[in-house]
């Protein structure tokens, strides 16, 4: 998971933009989910990863 709330917000935000403009969800759902919920579910299921930039 993402241990820092600020990093989580940034990861979700970037993924939502991807989903909005051209991305396809990496998870399936029977119910209709908001893009934010899809992004969170992708993170929880380990479908999305992130890497912090090094100084």
C-alpha positions, 0 to 999 in steps of 0.5 A: 500500500501507500504509506504516505497520504500525500503520495496516495493522493498524487497516485490516485490523481494521476491514475484518474487523469489516465482513466479519464482521457484514455486508460482502461480500468485494470480491475473489473467491478459489477457495480458502477464506480467513480474513477477515484474508486477504480483508482483506489481499488487498483492500488489496493489490488496491487495493479498500480505501483509508484516510484518516488523520485530521488533527489 
